[in-house]
Amino acid sequence: MLLRLVLGTAMLGIASLGVASAGKLPPDIKRCVRSDPELSECLRGAVEETLPKLKKGLPKLGLPVLDPLYVQELRITQGGQGPLNMDLTLSDLVTTGLLDNDKVYSASIDLNSMTINASFVFARAVVSSNYTIKGRVLVLPVVGQGESKVVLHECFCVWKIQGKKLTKKDGKDYFEVIGVNLKMTPKKMEMRFDNLFNGDKQLGNTINRVVNENWQLVYNEIGSSFEQAYAEVIKQHTRSLFLHVPIDDFLPVK
């Protein structure tokens, strides 16, 4: 499988924020003291409480609006003898619902290995986009272009953020994000592609029905592409935020 991801120019621009000046998180965002014997539980509660507050972003700290979340383009080329053999391009992706009614199950940070781990469930996320597709789904040929919608229900997510310590000219230490790994496991996925086969409703409805009846199989084939796409988005946004906020601010010594 070949994946090509194009992020928006505003998002890519934050890659040069290593010289950003120090800032502080808003006072309504909960901090956890790193010496707390119940640090992981404190972090879990803090993350769950904070996620909805991040929907509108923190512009002063380099964090843009997160709901809706934008990705310019996602291209998936799936070949071989598997159930999917196709070229699929999603463009102007708009994702909503990622920060609504999230349940955080765990959260931890290790400043020795410079890693952040978290697991959570979002109730429902909708990905709207334009699409072009050509190839085969199961045994059926498919071709079309138009508007599409993907809905993920009760999606369990596990992420690991890898960083390294960066001491900036202000003498303060920062968590510089260098990589993100994300695993997403939805309880259900729904997909809808409009205007398949140049608007032939009968053929289009057949493909949409087959895709949704076999959603687990389809997700097993293309889910990793969405994971990589959102992992890159998380990497860019968390990198921007943590390059603005010293470690001692979001995880004070006491």
C-alpha positions as a Markdown table, in Angstrom:
| # | Residue | x | y | z |
|---|---|---|---|---|
| 1 | Met | 0.0 | 0.0 | 0.0 |
| 2 | Leu | 1.3 | 3.4 | -0.9 |
| 3 | Leu | 0.2 | 6.5 | 1.1 |
| 4 | Arg | 0.7 | 10.1 | 0.3 |
| 5 | Leu | -0.5 | 12.8 | 2.7 |
| 6 | Val | -0.6 | 16.5 | 2.0 |
| 7 | Leu | -1.2 | 18.8 | 5.0 |
| 8 | Gly | -2.4 | 22.4 | 4.7 |
| 9 | Thr | 0.2 | 25.1 | 4.4 |
| 10 | Ala | -0.7 | 26.7 | 7.7 |
| 11 | Met | 0.0 | 23.3 | 9.4 |
| 12 | Leu | 3.3 | 22.8 | 7.6 |
| 13 | Gly | 4.4 | 26.2 | 8.6 |
| 14 | Ile | 4.7 | 25.3 | 12.2 |
| 15 | Ala | 7.7 | 23.0 | 11.6 |
| 16 | Ser | 10.0 | 26.0 | 12.0 |
| 17 | Leu | 8.8 | 26.9 | 15.4 |
| 18 | Gly | 11.9 | 25.8 | 17.3 |
| 19 | Val | 12.6 | 29.5 | 18.0 |
| 20 | Ala | 9.1 | 30.2 | 19.3 |
| 21 | Ser | 9.1 | 32.3 | 22.5 |
| 22 | Ala | 8.0 | 30.7 | 25.8 |
| 23 | Gly | 4.4 | 30.8 | 26.7 |
| 24 | Lys | 2.1 | 29.4 | 29.4 |
| 25 | Leu | -1.0 | 27.2 | 29.3 |
| 26 | Pro | -4.3 | 29.0 | 30.1 |
| 27 | Pro | -5.0 | 28.9 | 33.9 |
| 28 | Asp | -8.1 | 26.7 | 33.3 |
| 29 | Ile | -6.0 | 23.9 | 32.0 |
| 30 | Lys | -5.2 | 21.4 | 34.8 |
| 31 | Arg | -1.6 | 20.8 | 35.6 |
| 32 | Cys | -0.2 | 17.7 | 37.3 |
| 33 | Val | 2.8 | 17.8 | 39.6 |
| 34 | Arg | 5.4 | 15.3 | 38.4 |
| 35 | Ser | 6.2 | 14.0 | 41.9 |
| 36 | Asp | 2.5 | 13.1 | 42.5 |
| 37 | Pro | 2.4 | 9.4 | 43.4 |
| 38 | Glu | -0.9 | 9.2 | 41.4 |
| 39 | Leu | 0.6 | 11.1 | 38.4 |
| 40 | Ser | -0.9 | 8.8 | 35.8 |
| 41 | Glu | -4.4 | 9.2 | 37.2 |
| 42 | Cys | -4.0 | 12.9 | 37.4 |
| 43 | Leu | -2.8 | 13.0 | 33.8 |
| 44 | Arg | -5.7 | 10.9 | 32.7 |
| 45 | Gly | -8.2 | 13.2 | 34.3 |
| 46 | Ala | -6.4 | 16.3 | 33.0 |
| 47 | Val | -6.4 | 15.1 | 29.4 |
| 48 | Glu | -10.0 | 14.1 | 29.6 |
| 49 | Glu | -10.9 | 17.6 | 31.0 |
| 50 | Thr | -8.7 | 19.4 | 28.6 |
| 51 | Leu | -9.5 | 17.8 | 25.2 |
| 52 | Pro | -12.9 | 19.7 | 24.7 |
| 53 | Lys | -11.2 | 23.0 | 25.6 |
| 54 | Leu | -8.8 | 22.5 | 22.6 |
| 55 | Lys | -11.5 | 22.5 | 20.0 |
| 56 | Lys | -11.0 | 26.2 | 19.3 |
| 57 | Gly | -7.2 | 25.8 | 19.6 |
| 58 | Leu | -4.8 | 27.9 | 21.5 |
| 59 | Pro | -3.6 | 30.4 | 18.9 |
| 60 | Lys | -1.1 | 32.2 | 21.2 |
| 61 | Leu | 0.6 | 28.9 | 21.7 |
| 62 | Gly | 0.7 | 27.9 | 18.1 |
| 63 | Leu | -2.2 | 25.4 | 18.3 |
| 64 | Pro | -4.8 | 26.0 | 15.6 |
| 65 | Val | -8.5 | 25.1 | 15.6 |
| 66 | Leu | -8.8 | 21.3 | 16.1 |
| 67 | Asp | -12.5 | 20.8 | 15.4 |
| 68 | Pro | -13.1 | 20.9 | 12.6 |
| 69 | Leu | -9.7 | 19.4 | 11.7 |
| 70 | Tyr | -8.4 | 19.9 | 8.1 |
| 71 | Val | -6.2 | 17.8 | 5.9 |
| 72 | Gln | -5.6 | 18.9 | 2.4 |
| 73 | Glu | -5.2 | 15.6 | 0.7 |
| 74 | Leu | -4.9 | 11.9 | 1.4 |
| 75 | Arg | -3.9 | 9.5 | -1.4 |
| 76 | Ile | -4.2 | 5.7 | -0.9 |
| 77 | Thr | -2.9 | 3.2 | -3.5 |
| 78 | Gln | -3.9 | -0.3 | -2.6 |
| 79 | Gly | -2.6 | -3.1 | -4.9 |
| 80 | Gly | -1.9 | -6.8 | -4.9 |
| 81 | Gln | -4.4 | -9.6 | -4.6 |
| 82 | Gly | -6.2 | -8.4 | -1.5 |
| 83 | Pro | -9.9 | -7.5 | -1.3 |
| 84 | Leu | -9.2 | -3.9 | -2.3 |
| 85 | Asn | -7.2 | -2.9 | -5.4 |
| 86 | Met | -7.7 | 0.8 | -6.1 |
| 87 | Asp | -6.4 | 4.3 | -6.3 |
| 88 | Leu | -8.3 | 6.5 | -3.8 |
| 89 | Thr | -7.7 | 10.2 | -3.3 |
| 90 | Leu | -9.5 | 12.1 | -0.6 |
| 91 | Ser | -9.1 | 15.9 | -0.8 |
| 92 | Asp | -10.2 | 18.8 | 1.4 |
| 93 | Leu | -10.8 | 16.5 | 4.3 |
| 94 | Val | -12.8 | 18.0 | 7.2 |
| 95 | Thr | -13.1 | 16.0 | 10.4 |
| 96 | Thr | -15.5 | 16.8 | 13.2 |
| 97 | Gly | -16.3 | 15.1 | 16.5 |
| 98 | Leu | -12.8 | 14.0 | 17.5 |
| 99 | Leu | -12.9 | 16.0 | 20.7 |
| 100 | Asp | -16.6 | 15.4 | 21.6 |
| 101 | Asn | -17.5 | 13.2 | 24.5 |
| 102 | Asp | -14.1 | 11.6 | 24.7 |
| 103 | Lys | -13.4 | 9.0 | 27.4 |
| 104 | Val | -9.7 | 8.9 | 28.4 |
| 105 | Tyr | -8.7 | 5.5 | 29.8 |
| 106 | Ser | -5.0 | 6.1 | 30.5 |
| 107 | Ala | -2.3 | 8.8 | 30.2 |
| 108 | Ser | 1.3 | 8.8 | 31.2 |
| 109 | Ile | 4.6 | 10.7 | 30.6 |
| 110 | Asp | 8.2 | 9.6 | 31.1 |
| 111 | Leu | 10.7 | 12.4 | 31.0 |
| 112 | Asn | 13.6 | 9.9 | 31.0 |
| 113 | Ser | 12.5 | 8.3 | 27.7 |
| 114 | Met | 10.7 | 11.4 | 26.6 |
| 115 | Thr | 7.5 | 9.6 | 25.8 |
| 116 | Ile | 3.8 | 10.4 | 26.2 |
| 117 | Asn | 1.3 | 7.6 | 26.1 |
| 118 | Ala | -2.5 | 7.8 | 26.1 |
| 119 | Ser | -5.6 | 5.7 | 25.3 |
| 120 | Phe | -9.1 | 7.1 | 24.8 |
| 121 | Val | -12.4 | 6.6 | 22.9 |
| 122 | Phe | -14.2 | 9.2 | 20.9 |
| 123 | Ala | -17.9 | 8.5 | 20.4 |
| 124 | Arg | -18.3 | 9.6 | 16.8 |
| 125 | Ala | -16.2 | 11.3 | 14.2 |
| 126 | Val | -17.3 | 12.4 | 10.7 |
| 127 | Val | -14.8 | 12.8 | 7.8 |
| 128 | Ser | -16.2 | 14.7 | 4.9 |
| 129 | Ser | -14.2 | 15.1 | 1.7 |
| 130 | Asn | -14.1 | 15.1 | -2.1 |
| 131 | Tyr | -12.9 | 11.9 | -3.6 |
| 132 | Thr | -11.8 | 10.2 | -6.8 |
| 133 | Ile | -11.6 | 6.4 | -7.0 |
| 134 | Lys | -10.7 | 3.8 | -9.6 |
| 135 | Gly | -10.2 | 0.1 | -9.1 |
| 136 | Arg | -11.9 | -2.8 | -7.5 |
| 137 | Val | -13.7 | -3.3 | -4.2 |
| 138 | Leu | -14.0 | -7.0 | -3.3 |
| 139 | Val | -15.0 | -8.5 | -6.7 |
| 140 | Leu | -16.7 | -5.3 | -8.0 |
| 141 | Pro | -15.1 | -2.7 | -10.2 |
| 142 | Val | -15.5 | 0.9 | -9.0 |
| 143 | Val | -14.9 | 4.3 | -10.5 |
| 144 | Gly | -16.2 | 7.7 | -9.6 |
| 145 | Gln | -15.6 | 11.2 | -8.2 |
| 146 | Gly | -17.7 | 13.4 | -6.0 |
| 147 | Glu | -18.3 | 13.9 | -2.3 |
| 148 | Ser | -17.7 | 11.3 | 0.3 |
| 149 | Lys | -18.4 | 10.8 | 4.0 |
| 150 | Val | -16.7 | 8.4 | 6.5 |
| 151 | Val | -18.2 | 8.0 | 10.0 |
| 152 | Leu | -16.2 | 6.2 | 12.8 |
| 153 | His | -18.2 | 5.0 | 15.8 |
| 154 | Glu | -16.9 | 4.4 | 19.3 |
| 155 | Cys | -13.3 | 4.4 | 18.1 |
| 156 | Phe | -10.6 | 3.2 | 20.6 |
| 157 | Cys | -7.3 | 5.1 | 20.1 |
| 158 | Val | -3.9 | 4.4 | 21.5 |
| 159 | Trp | -1.1 | 6.9 | 20.8 |
| 160 | Lys | 2.5 | 7.2 | 21.7 |
| 161 | Ile | 4.3 | 10.5 | 21.3 |
| 162 | Gln | 8.1 | 10.3 | 21.1 |
| 163 | Gly | 10.1 | 13.4 | 21.9 |
| 164 | Lys | 13.5 | 14.6 | 22.9 |
| 165 | Lys | 14.6 | 17.3 | 25.4 |
| 166 | Leu | 15.3 | 20.7 | 23.8 |
| 167 | Thr | 17.0 | 23.4 | 25.9 |
| 168 | Lys | 16.3 | 26.8 | 24.2 |
| 169 | Lys | 18.0 | 30.1 | 24.5 |
| 170 | Asp | 15.8 | 31.1 | 27.3 |
| 171 | Gly | 17.4 | 28.3 | 29.4 |
| 172 | Lys | 14.2 | 26.3 | 29.7 |
| 173 | Asp | 13.6 | 22.7 | 28.7 |
| 174 | Tyr | 11.0 | 21.8 | 26.1 |
| 175 | Phe | 9.5 | 18.5 | 24.9 |
| 176 | Glu | 10.3 | 18.5 | 21.2 |
| 177 | Val | 8.0 | 16.0 | 19.4 |
| 178 | Ile | 9.8 | 13.9 | 16.9 |
| 179 | Gly | 7.3 | 11.1 | 16.2 |
| 180 | Val | 3.8 | 9.9 | 16.8 |
| 181 | Asn | 2.4 | 6.4 | 16.6 |
| 182 | Leu | -1.4 | 6.0 | 16.5 |
| 183 | Lys | -3.7 | 3.0 | 16.5 |
| 184 | Met | -7.4 | 3.4 | 15.9 |
| 185 | Thr | -10.0 | 0.6 | 16.4 |
| 186 | Pro | -13.6 | 1.6 | 15.6 |
| 187 | Lys | -16.6 | -0.5 | 16.7 |
| 188 | Lys | -18.2 | 0.4 | 13.4 |
| 189 | Met | -17.4 | 2.4 | 10.2 |
| 190 | Glu | -19.9 | 3.8 | 7.7 |
| 191 | Met | -18.9 | 5.1 | 4.3 |
| 192 | Arg | -20.8 | 6.9 | 1.6 |
| 193 | Phe | -19.5 | 7.8 | -1.9 |
| 194 | Asp | -21.8 | 10.0 | -4.0 |
| 195 | Asn | -21.8 | 10.0 | -7.8 |
| 196 | Leu | -20.1 | 6.7 | -8.4 |
| 197 | Phe | -20.2 | 5.4 | -12.0 |
| 198 | Asn | -21.0 | 8.9 | -13.2 |
| 199 | Gly | -24.2 | 9.1 | -11.2 |
| 200 | Asp | -25.6 | 5.6 | -11.8 |
| 201 | Lys | -27.6 | 5.3 | -8.6 |
| 202 | Gln | -28.2 | 1.5 | -8.9 |
| 203 | Leu | -24.5 | 0.7 | -9.3 |
| 204 | Gly | -23.5 | 3.4 | -6.8 |
| 205 | Asn | -25.9 | 2.0 | -4.2 |
| 206 | Thr | -24.6 | -1.5 | -4.7 |
| 207 | Ile | -21.0 | -0.4 | -4.1 |
| 208 | Asn | -22.0 | 1.6 | -1.0 |
| 209 | Arg | -24.0 | -1.3 | 0.4 |
| 210 | Val | -21.2 | -3.8 | -0.2 |
| 211 | Val | -18.6 | -1.5 | 1.4 |
| 212 | Asn | -20.7 | -1.0 | 4.5 |
| 213 | Glu | -21.7 | -4.6 | 4.8 |
| 214 | Asn | -18.0 | -5.4 | 4.8 |
| 215 | Trp | -16.7 | -2.4 | 6.7 |
| 216 | Gln | -14.4 | -4.3 | 8.9 |
| 217 | Leu | -12.6 | -5.9 | 6.0 |
| 218 | Val | -12.4 | -2.5 | 4.3 |
| 219 | Tyr | -11.1 | -0.8 | 7.4 |
| 220 | Asn | -8.4 | -3.5 | 7.8 |
| 221 | Glu | -7.1 | -2.6 | 4.4 |
| 222 | Ile | -7.2 | 1.3 | 4.6 |
| 223 | Gly | -7.3 | 2.0 | 8.4 |
| 224 | Ser | -3.6 | 2.3 | 8.6 |
| 225 | Ser | -3.7 | 5.1 | 6.1 |
| 226 | Phe | -6.0 | 7.1 | 8.3 |
| 227 | Glu | -3.9 | 6.3 | 11.3 |
| 228 | Gln | -0.8 | 7.6 | 9.6 |
| 229 | Ala | -2.6 | 10.7 | 8.4 |
| 230 | Tyr | -3.9 | 11.6 | 11.9 |
| 231 | Ala | -0.6 | 10.7 | 13.5 |
| 232 | Glu | 1.1 | 13.3 | 11.3 |
| 233 | Val | -1.5 | 15.9 | 12.2 |
| 234 | Ile | -1.0 | 15.1 | 15.9 |
| 235 | Lys | 2.7 | 15.3 | 15.5 |
| 236 | Gln | 2.6 | 18.8 | 13.9 |
| 237 | His | 0.1 | 20.2 | 16.4 |
| 238 | Thr | 1.7 | 18.8 | 19.5 |
| 239 | Arg | 5.2 | 19.8 | 18.3 |
| 240 | Ser | 3.9 | 23.4 | 17.9 |
| 241 | Leu | 2.3 | 23.4 | 21.3 |
| 242 | Phe | 5.2 | 21.9 | 23.2 |
| 243 | Leu | 7.7 | 24.2 | 21.6 |
| 244 | His | 5.8 | 27.1 | 23.0 |
| 245 | Val | 5.3 | 25.7 | 26.5 |
| 246 | Pro | 8.2 | 24.7 | 28.8 |
| 247 | Ile | 8.0 | 21.3 | 30.4 |
| 248 | Asp | 8.0 | 22.9 | 33.9 |
| 249 | Asp | 4.7 | 24.7 | 32.9 |
| 250 | Phe | 2.6 | 21.7 | 31.9 |
| 251 | Leu | 4.3 | 19.3 | 34.3 |
| 252 | Pro | 5.7 | 21.4 | 37.2 |
| 253 | Val | 8.1 | 19.9 | 39.7 |
| 254 | Lys | 5.9 | 21.0 | 42.6 |
